[in-house]
Amino acid sequence: MRETLRSVGIDLGTSTTQLIFSRLTVENTASPYAVPRMEIRDREILYRSPVHFTPLVNADTLDAGAIGQLLTEEYRRAGIDPADVDTGAVIITGETARKENARAVLEAVSHLAGQFVVATAGPALESVLAARGAGADRCARDGGTSVLHLDIGGGTTNLAFFDREGQLRETGCLNVGGRLVKVDQARRVTYVSPVLRGLPAPSVGETVTAASLQPLVTALAETLEEACGLRPATDRLARLITDRTVTLAEPPELLSFSGGVADLIEADRQDDFAFGDLGVLLGRAIRRSRLWTVPHRLGRETIRATVVGAGSYATELSGSTVYYRGIDFPLQDLPSVRLEQGDLENGETLSRAVAGQWALLDQTGPAALSLEGWSAPTFVQVSGLARALAAALEPRLGPEMPLVVVTEQDMAKALGQALGALLPRRPLLCLDGLHVPAGGYLDVAAPVGGGAAVPVVVKTLAFS
């Protein structure tokens, strides 16, 4: 079964906002008697907007009205009516995600498509999105080489480390970016990010030159070298870590770059302050640094390394294949993490896998855990899995937060009953007959037909 969807990807970043319309072909790649496995098989870019500076009211507040007008105008320029868009993804990233009204802005623009993925990306999710958008995971898998991807934006640098099989192993985030200092046309400083305290940063009102800012951009480039294992780590690296960085036993075999600053690394711009910030100077500092002396690549997309939309697959699961208790339907945009079958061997491996995958979510709300399961599970297998899941997930969930598990094999009812006995006060939802890939999202509507069926939509981010 093949289906064509018109989709949109909207990326609201610290420095820039962009929009991409695409036509996605979604196909069930599973055999006729297997659980549907919907994959995005083809993607065609229909329209790319110019890269706009993200509208701000002030340093702490996004201009929701201006952002809405900007996006509405891009729909008009593309000749696309919101009613004609089937799916989409709105991702808000970087320092922008920490602005006061970030969530309100997401809600204000999410009406511009049908089945939307709406996500505020913290450092870990943003690292994954940027790396996948730039093709770093494919590069690692196809080349059989370890890859550390750096997405260098306006406020932060997001890191994602992939092993030789293309599996994501770690993420990190540093306060290193091109718009940590802003200047006007007279080269007078109008903004200095507080994260630069302790570094050779200028003061607001000071007039600067490329030479006077050289110590600062050199320090920022050296911090990236430290994070990549190319220079011994110092206190400076520790000060610029947002929440964590990658831990490398040895330097990666390949460095991969994307982001607005990456776009400037090899550009020969005459104007040192072409964008009213550090971007050009930081790009030059990186080109002169150790980062450029080791094997490296620029992503397929640099400043445009972003989602191009989201594929979706809708289904209705019968009441005999689900278990739910205390759920406040509907549930929307549940991010999913996936466990491999080998992770289910025992409680220790499962707990370790859950901890590693959950850390990638930056999630304070509910999330779904997906796994394959067993085609004919024994009582011992189901009860053992329930005990391991309860022990691993209960400490990570808030008091009223639902525990959501999705299995491919037909075992949700039995698993839900076992979990219900172990966690009598926890809201529970167990679904089966669904393949949810890592990084997918779930919408679960209220049961219909007197509880006989539960409508579910599985959404997958699409990258160029």
C-alpha positions as CSV (number, residue, x, y, z in Angstrom):
1,M,0.0,0.0,0.0
2,R,1.4,3.3,-1.1
3,E,0.0,6.7,-0.1
4,T,1.2,10.2,-1.0
5,L,1.0,13.0,1.6
6,R,1.7,16.7,1.3
7,S,3.7,17.7,4.3
8,V,5.4,20.8,5.8
9,G,8.4,21.2,8.0
10,I,8.7,24.4,10.1
11,D,11.9,25.0,12.1
12,L,11.9,27.9,14.6
13,G,15.5,28.3,15.7
14,T,17.4,30.8,17.8
15,S,18.6,32.7,14.8
16,T,16.5,31.6,11.9
17,T,13.1,30.3,10.9
18,Q,12.5,28.3,7.7
19,L,9.7,26.3,6.1
20,I,9.8,23.4,3.6
21,F,6.9,21.9,1.7
22,S,7.4,18.3,0.5
23,R,5.5,15.4,-1.1
24,L,6.1,12.2,0.8
25,T,5.3,8.7,-0.3
26,V,4.5,6.4,2.6
27,E,4.5,2.6,2.0
28,N,3.8,-0.5,4.1
29,T,7.0,-2.5,3.7
30,A,5.8,-5.4,5.8
31,S,4.5,-8.7,4.4
32,P,0.7,-9.1,4.1
33,Y,0.5,-11.1,7.3
34,A,2.8,-9.0,9.4
35,V,2.4,-5.9,11.6
36,P,2.2,-2.9,9.2
37,R,5.6,-1.2,8.9
38,M,5.0,2.2,7.4
39,E,8.1,3.8,6.0
40,I,8.7,7.1,4.1
41,R,10.0,5.7,0.8
42,D,10.3,8.9,-1.2
43,R,10.4,12.6,-0.6
44,E,10.1,15.4,-3.1
45,I,10.8,19.0,-2.0
46,L,8.1,21.2,-3.4
47,Y,9.1,24.6,-1.9
48,R,11.9,25.9,0.3
49,S,11.4,29.3,2.0
50,P,14.2,31.8,2.4
51,V,15.9,31.6,5.7
52,H,14.4,34.3,7.9
53,F,15.7,35.7,11.1
54,T,13.4,34.5,13.9
55,P,11.2,37.5,15.0
56,L,11.6,38.5,18.7
57,V,9.9,41.1,20.8
58,N,12.9,41.2,23.1
59,A,15.7,38.9,24.2
60,D,13.3,36.7,26.1
61,T,10.1,36.7,24.1
62,L,9.2,35.4,20.7
63,D,7.0,37.6,18.5
64,A,4.2,35.1,18.0
65,G,2.2,37.5,15.7
66,A,5.2,38.2,13.4
67,I,6.0,34.5,13.2
68,G,2.5,33.7,12.3
69,Q,2.5,36.3,9.6
70,L,5.8,35.2,8.2
71,L,4.6,31.6,7.9
72,T,1.3,32.6,6.4
73,E,3.1,34.6,3.8
74,E,5.3,31.6,2.9
75,Y,2.2,29.5,2.4
76,R,0.9,32.2,0.0
77,R,4.2,32.4,-1.8
78,A,4.3,28.6,-2.2
79,G,0.7,28.6,-3.5
80,I,-0.4,26.1,-0.9
81,D,-3.6,26.3,1.2
82,P,-3.3,25.0,4.8
83,A,-6.3,22.8,4.1
84,D,-4.3,21.0,1.4
85,V,-1.6,20.0,3.8
86,D,-1.9,16.4,5.2
87,T,0.9,16.3,7.8
88,G,3.6,18.4,9.2
89,A,6.2,19.0,11.9
90,V,6.8,22.2,13.9
91,I,10.1,22.0,15.8
92,I,11.3,24.8,18.0
93,T,15.0,24.5,18.8
94,G,18.0,26.1,20.5
95,E,17.8,29.0,22.9
96,T,14.5,29.8,21.2
97,A,13.0,26.8,23.0
98,R,13.9,28.5,26.3
99,K,12.1,31.8,25.4
100,E,9.1,32.7,27.7
101,N,6.3,32.0,25.2
102,A,7.8,29.2,23.1
103,R,4.9,26.8,23.7
104,A,2.3,29.4,22.9
105,V,4.0,30.1,19.6
106,L,3.9,26.4,18.7
107,E,0.2,26.2,19.4
108,A,-0.4,29.4,17.4
109,V,1.2,28.0,14.2
110,S,0.2,24.3,14.5
111,H,-3.2,25.0,12.8
112,L,-1.3,25.4,9.5
113,A,-1.5,21.7,8.7
114,G,-3.4,18.5,9.5
115,Q,-1.7,15.7,11.5
116,F,1.1,17.8,13.0
117,V,4.1,16.8,15.1
118,V,4.5,19.7,17.4
119,A,7.7,19.5,19.5
120,T,9.8,21.8,21.7
121,A,13.2,20.2,21.1
122,G,15.5,20.2,24.1
123,P,19.3,19.7,23.5
124,A,19.1,15.9,23.0
125,L,16.2,15.8,20.6
126,E,17.6,18.8,18.7
127,S,21.0,17.0,18.4
128,V,19.3,13.9,16.9
129,L,17.1,16.0,14.5
130,A,20.1,18.0,13.2
131,A,22.3,15.0,12.8
132,R,19.7,13.0,10.9
133,G,18.8,16.0,8.8
134,A,22.4,16.4,7.8
135,G,22.8,12.6,7.0
136,A,25.3,11.9,9.7
137,D,23.6,8.6,10.7
138,R,23.7,7.3,7.1
139,C,27.3,8.4,6.7
140,A,28.3,6.3,9.7
141,R,26.2,3.3,8.6
142,D,27.2,3.4,4.9
143,G,30.9,4.1,5.6
144,G,31.3,1.8,8.6
145,T,32.9,4.7,10.5
146,S,32.2,6.5,13.8
147,V,30.9,10.0,13.3
148,L,30.5,12.9,15.7
149,H,28.1,15.4,14.3
150,L,28.2,19.1,15.4
151,D,25.3,21.3,14.6
152,I,26.6,24.9,15.2
153,G,23.7,27.3,15.4
154,G,23.1,30.7,16.8
155,G,23.0,29.9,20.5
156,T,24.2,26.4,20.9
157,T,26.2,23.6,19.3
158,N,24.4,20.2,19.4
159,L,26.5,17.0,19.3
160,A,25.4,13.5,18.3
161,F,27.8,10.5,18.3
162,F,27.0,7.5,16.0
163,D,28.9,4.2,16.1
164,R,30.1,2.4,13.0
165,E,26.6,0.8,12.5
166,G,25.0,4.2,12.5
167,Q,23.4,3.7,15.9
168,L,23.1,6.8,18.1
169,R,25.2,6.4,21.2
170,E,25.3,9.8,22.9
171,T,24.2,13.4,22.6
172,G,25.5,16.7,24.0
173,C,25.0,20.4,23.9
174,L,27.3,23.3,24.3
175,N,26.7,27.1,24.6
176,V,28.7,27.8,21.5
177,G,27.0,29.7,18.6
178,G,27.2,32.6,16.2
179,R,24.7,34.9,17.9
180,L,26.0,34.9,21.4
181,V,27.2,38.4,20.6
182,K,25.2,40.8,18.3
183,V,26.3,44.1,16.8
184,D,24.6,46.9,14.9
185,Q,25.8,48.4,11.6
186,A,28.2,50.6,13.5
187,R,29.7,47.5,15.0
188,R,28.5,48.5,18.4
189,V,27.6,45.6,20.6
190,T,23.8,45.3,21.3
191,Y,23.7,41.9,23.0
192,V,26.0,39.6,24.9
193,S,24.7,36.2,26.0
194,P,25.2,35.6,29.8
195,V,26.7,32.2,29.0
196,L,29.9,34.0,27.9
197,R,30.7,35.2,31.5
198,G,34.3,34.3,32.2
199,L,35.3,34.4,28.5
200,P,37.0,37.3,26.7
201,A,33.6,38.7,25.7
202,P,32.9,42.4,24.9
203,S,30.4,44.6,26.8
204,V,27.1,46.0,25.5
205,G,27.8,49.4,23.9
206,E,31.4,48.6,23.1
207,T,32.6,49.1,19.5
208,V,34.3,45.9,18.2
209,T,36.5,44.7,15.4
210,A,37.4,41.3,14.0
211,A,40.7,41.6,15.8
212,S,39.2,42.5,19.2
213,L,36.8,39.5,19.0
214,Q,39.5,37.0,17.9
215,P,40.3,35.8,21.4
216,L,36.6,35.0,22.0
217,V,36.0,33.1,18.8
218,T,39.3,31.2,19.2
219,A,38.2,30.2,22.7
220,L,34.8,29.0,21.4
221,A,36.6,27.0,18.6
222,E,39.0,25.5,21.2
223,T,36.0,24.5,23.3
224,L,34.6,22.5,20.4
225,E,38.0,20.9,20.0
226,E,37.9,19.8,23.6
227,A,34.4,18.3,23.2
228,C,35.6,16.3,20.1
229,G,38.6,14.9,22.0
230,L,41.1,16.9,20.0
231,R,42.4,18.9,23.0
232,P,42.5,18.1,26.7
233,A,39.3,19.2,28.5
234,T,39.4,22.3,30.6
235,D,37.1,24.2,33.0
236,R,36.0,26.3,30.0
237,L,34.3,23.2,28.4
238,A,32.6,22.4,31.7
239,R,31.2,26.0,32.0
240,L,29.8,25.9,28.4
241,I,28.0,22.5,28.7
242,T,24.2,23.1,28.8
243,D,23.3,19.7,30.4
244,R,25.8,17.1,29.2
245,T,28.4,16.4,26.5
246,V,29.5,13.3,24.8
247,T,32.1,11.2,26.4
248,L,34.6,9.8,23.9
249,A,37.1,7.0,24.6
250,E,39.0,8.2,21.6
251,P,38.4,10.9,18.9
252,P,35.8,10.0,16.4
253,E,36.9,8.8,12.9
254,L,34.9,11.5,11.2
255,L,33.5,14.9,12.2
256,S,30.3,16.1,10.5
257,F,29.0,19.7,10.5
258,S,25.7,21.5,10.0
259,G,24.0,24.7,11.2
260,G,24.2,28.3,10.3
261,V,27.8,28.7,11.4
262,A,28.8,25.5,9.4
263,D,27.5,27.3,6.3
264,L,30.2,30.0,6.9
265,I,33.2,27.8,7.6
266,E,34.3,27.6,4.0
267,A,32.7,30.8,2.8
268,D,35.0,33.7,1.9
269,R,33.0,36.6,3.1
270,Q,34.6,40.1,3.0
271,D,32.2,41.5,5.6
272,D,33.3,40.3,9.0
273,F,29.9,41.2,10.4
274,A,27.6,40.3,7.5
275,F,24.9,39.0,9.8
276,G,25.5,41.3,12.8
277,D,27.0,38.6,14.9
278,L,30.0,36.3,15.5
279,G,29.0,33.8,12.8
280,V,31.5,34.8,10.1
281,L,34.4,35.1,12.6
282,L,33.5,31.8,14.3
283,G,33.3,30.0,11.0
284,R,36.9,31.2,10.2
285,A,38.2,30.2,13.6
286,I,36.8,26.7,13.1
287,R,38.5,26.5,9.6
288,R,41.8,27.4,11.2
289,S,41.3,25.0,14.2
290,R,42.2,21.3,14.7
291,L,38.6,20.5,13.8
292,W,39.5,21.1,10.1
293,T,42.7,19.1,10.2
294,V,41.0,15.8,10.8
295,P,38.6,13.9,8.5
296,H,35.4,16.0,8.2
297,R,32.4,16.6,6.1
298,L,29.8,19.2,5.7
299,G,26.2,17.8,5.9
300,R,24.1,17.5,2.8
301,E,22.3,20.4,4.3
302,T,24.0,22.9,6.5
303,I,21.8,25.8,7.6
304,R,18.8,23.9,6.2
305,A,19.5,20.6,8.1
306,T,15.9,20.3,9.4
307,V,12.8,18.2,9.1
308,V,10.9,18.4,5.8
309,G,7.7,17.2,7.3
310,A,6.2,14.1,8.8
311,G,4.6,11.0,7.4
312,S,1.6,9.6,9.1
313,Y,-0.2,6.3,9.3
314,A,-3.7,6.0,10.8
315,T,-5.3,2.8,12.2
316,E,-7.9,1.6,14.6
317,L,-6.9,-1.0,17.2
318,S,-9.7,-3.2,18.4
319,G,-10.5,-3.3,22.1
320,S,-9.2,-6.8,22.4
321,T,-5.7,-5.7,21.5
322,V,-5.4,-2.8,23.9
323,Y,-5.4,-2.2,27.7
324,Y,-6.1,1.2,29.2
325,R,-6.8,2.5,32.6
326,G,-7.1,6.1,33.9
327,I,-6.0,7.6,30.6
328,D,-7.1,11.2,29.9
329,F,-7.7,10.9,26.1
330,P,-6.7,12.1,23.6
331,L,-3.0,11.8,23.8
332,Q,-1.1,13.8,21.2
333,D,2.5,14.0,20.0
334,L,3.7,11.2,22.3
335,P,7.4,10.9,21.4
336,S,8.6,7.3,21.3
337,V,11.7,5.5,22.2
338,R,12.4,2.0,21.0
339,L,13.9,-1.0,22.7
340,E,15.6,-3.7,20.7
341,Q,14.7,-7.4,21.2
342,G,18.1,-8.0,22.9
343,D,17.3,-5.4,25.5
344,L,14.5,-7.6,26.9
345,E,16.8,-10.4,27.9
346,N,16.8,-9.5,31.6
347,G,15.9,-6.7,34.0
348,E,19.4,-5.2,34.0
349,T,19.8,-4.9,30.2
350,L,16.3,-3.5,30.0
351,S,16.8,-0.9,32.7
352,R,20.1,0.2,31.1
353,A,18.4,0.5,27.7
354,V,15.5,2.5,29.1
355,A,17.8,4.9,30.9
356,G,19.8,5.5,27.7
357,Q,16.8,6.0,25.4
358,W,14.8,8.1,27.9
359,A,17.7,10.5,28.3
360,L,17.4,11.3,24.6
361,L,13.9,12.7,25.0
362,D,14.4,15.9,27.0
363,Q,10.9,14.9,28.0
364,T,8.9,16.2,31.0
365,G,5.5,14.9,29.7
366,P,4.5,11.4,28.8
367,A,6.3,9.3,26.2
368,A,5.7,5.9,24.6
369,L,8.1,2.9,24.9
370,S,7.9,0.7,21.8
371,L,9.3,-2.9,21.4
372,E,8.7,-6.0,19.3
373,G,7.8,-8.5,22.1
374,W,7.1,-12.2,21.5
375,S,4.6,-13.8,19.2
376,A,3.4,-16.4,21.8
377,P,4.7,-15.1,25.1
378,T,4.7,-17.3,28.2
379,F,3.3,-16.1,31.5
380,V,6.9,-16.0,32.8
381,Q,8.0,-13.7,29.9
382,V,5.1,-11.3,30.3
383,S,5.3,-11.1,34.1
384,G,9.1,-10.7,33.9
385,L,8.8,-7.9,31.3
386,A,6.1,-6.2,33.4
387,R,8.3,-6.2,36.5
388,A,11.3,-4.9,34.5
389,L,9.3,-2.1,32.8
390,A,7.7,-1.1,36.1
391,A,11.1,-0.9,37.9
392,A,12.7,1.0,35.0
393,L,9.9,3.5,34.2
394,E,8.2,4.2,37.5
395,P,11.0,6.4,38.8
396,R,11.0,8.4,35.6
397,L,7.3,9.3,35.5
398,G,5.6,12.1,37.3
399,P,2.7,11.2,39.7
400,E,-0.1,11.5,37.2
401,M,1.9,10.7,34.1
402,P,0.6,7.6,32.1
403,L,2.9,4.7,31.3
404,V,2.5,3.9,27.6
405,V,3.9,0.8,26.0
406,V,3.5,-0.2,22.4
407,T,4.3,-3.8,21.2
408,E,4.3,-5.2,17.7
409,Q,3.3,-8.7,18.8
410,D,-0.2,-9.5,20.2
411,M,0.5,-9.1,23.9
412,A,-0.8,-5.7,25.0
413,K,-3.8,-7.0,27.0
414,A,-1.7,-9.5,29.0
415,L,1.1,-7.0,29.6
416,G,-1.3,-4.2,30.6
417,Q,-3.0,-6.5,33.2
418,A,0.4,-7.5,34.6
419,L,1.5,-3.9,34.8
420,G,-1.8,-2.9,36.3
421,A,-1.3,-5.3,39.2
422,L,2.2,-4.0,39.9
423,L,1.3,-0.3,39.5
424,P,-2.3,0.0,40.9
425,R,-2.3,3.9,40.9
426,R,-0.5,4.5,37.6
427,P,-2.5,5.5,34.5
428,L,-1.7,2.8,31.9
429,L,-2.0,2.4,28.1
430,C,-0.7,-0.7,26.3
431,L,-1.2,-1.0,22.5
432,D,-0.1,-3.8,20.2
433,G,-0.1,-4.5,16.4
434,L,1.9,-1.3,15.8
435,H,5.5,-0.7,14.6
436,V,6.6,2.6,16.0
437,P,10.1,3.5,14.9
438,A,12.6,5.3,17.2
439,G,11.9,9.0,16.9
440,G,8.3,8.4,16.0
441,Y,5.3,10.1,17.5
442,L,1.8,8.8,18.5
443,D,-1.6,10.4,18.6
444,V,-4.2,8.3,20.5
445,A,-7.8,9.4,20.3
446,A,-10.6,8.5,22.7
447,P,-12.0,5.0,22.3
448,V,-15.0,4.8,19.9
449,G,-17.9,2.4,19.5
450,G,-18.3,1.9,23.3
451,G,-14.6,1.2,23.7
452,A,-14.5,-1.3,20.9
453,A,-11.8,0.5,19.0
454,V,-9.0,3.0,19.7
455,P,-8.0,5.3,16.8
456,V,-4.2,5.7,16.6
457,V,-2.0,7.8,14.3
458,V,1.7,7.0,14.0
459,K,3.8,9.9,12.7
460,T,7.4,9.8,11.5
461,L,9.7,12.8,10.9
462,A,11.0,13.1,7.4
463,F,14.4,14.5,6.5
464,S,15.7,15.7,3.2
